[in-house]
């Protein structure tokens, strides 16, 4: 439930901030390191902090939403907390 709420906050934040293209593409070799960086940066983030990351173009809204959807996919197999993701 919390992940779904965070996704909705990310989408709402997108409407309040300008969206920029992804800063750079992640090479496949560093995909695990990039995932770990995203996990550390976004796991316990506030809306104010998220808006700051968007403003500084550290992450895009697309990256954040995809991160949340991946977490839902990863943990929903265990907890079955989310019925559908549209």
N, C-alpha and C positions, 0 to 999 in steps of 0.2 A: 504494500500500500504506500509506503514511504517513497519508494522509487518512482511510482506512478505520479505522486504529488510533485516530486522533484522534476520529473520530465515536464509536467504542466507548468511549473515555475520557469523552467528553461525556455519553453515556448513563449510564455508571457514576456519573459525578459527580452526575447528576440524582437518582440513588437516594440519594446521601449528603447532598444539600442540599434545602432547600425550594424548590419552584418557585413563581414569582410570575407573574401575568399580564404581558404586554408593557407596559413603562413608558409607551409612547405609540405611536400609529400614525404611520408616516412618510408625509408627503404625497408624491404622485408627483413633484413638481418637485424634491424633494431626495433622490430615490431613489439617484441616482448618488453624491451626497455621502455618503449613509448607507452605501452599499456600500464606498466608499473608506475610511470610518471603520472599518467592520468588518474590511476587509482589513488595515489597519494594526494594529488591536487584537488580532486573532486569528491572524495568520500564524505567529508564532513564540512562542506563549504556552505557559507551563508549566501543569500541572494545578493547582498552588497558586495561580497568578495567576488561572486560570479560576474556581476556587472563590471567590476574593475578588470577582471581577466578579459572580458569581451572588449572593453574600451582600449585596453593595451594590446589587443589582438593576439593574446597568448593562445586562446582557443576560440573556435567558432561555435556558434549555436549548434550547427550540424554535428560537430565532434562531440559536444556534450550530450546531445540527445542520443547519438549512436552509442556513447559510453553507457548511458543509463539503460538503453534497450538491451545491450550486451549483458549487463549485470542482471537484468530481469530474466533474460534467457538462461544465464548461468545458474542463478539461485532458485528460479521458479521450479526447476526440476526437483529440487529438494523440498521446498516449502509449499509449493502449489498455492501461492498467495494471489497470483494474478491469473484471471481466467482468460482474458483476451487483450491483445495489444493491437489497436487499429492505427 
